[in-house]
Amino acid sequence: MACRIEYKSSVAHDLKNLDKTVAKRVIKELEETLSCDPDCGEALIGQFKGLSKFKLHIGENRIVYSKKQSGILVLRIRNRSKAYR
């Protein structure tokens, strides 16, 4: 069963900072991967441990998302060097 994916408004800003082809690839893979298997990411650790937040690796980019009853909420899409700041 396909899972509904929602995006926080900050994700639009994150995508503008990426190259257009990279942004399209990230969104495509994100939609394909998370809609089919919302448990494919890894739980965040450290100060974010236990907050129901997860990360997914797509190339050099990290997607931080949260699981909700209605689906998935994508919080950030950042390059791996800046993702957890």
CORKANOR-V232984 format. One record per run of one state. SS is the DSSP state (2 for helix, 1 for strand, 0 for the rest). FROM is the first residue (numbers start at 1). LEN is the number of residues. If there is no record, write none. Layout:
ss->SS from->FROM len->LEN
ss->SS from->FROM len->LEN
//
This chain:
ss->0 from->1 len->4
ss->1 from->5 len->3
ss->0 from->8 len->2
ss->2 from->10 len->7
ss->0 from->17 len->3
ss->2 from->20 len->17
ss->0 from->37 len->5
ss->1 from->42 len->2
ss->0 from->44 len->2
ss->2 from->46 len->3
ss->0 from->49 len->4
ss->1 from->53 len->6
ss->0 from->59 len->2
ss->1 from->61 len->8
ss->0 from->69 len->2
ss->1 from->71 len->9
ss->0 from->80 len->6
//
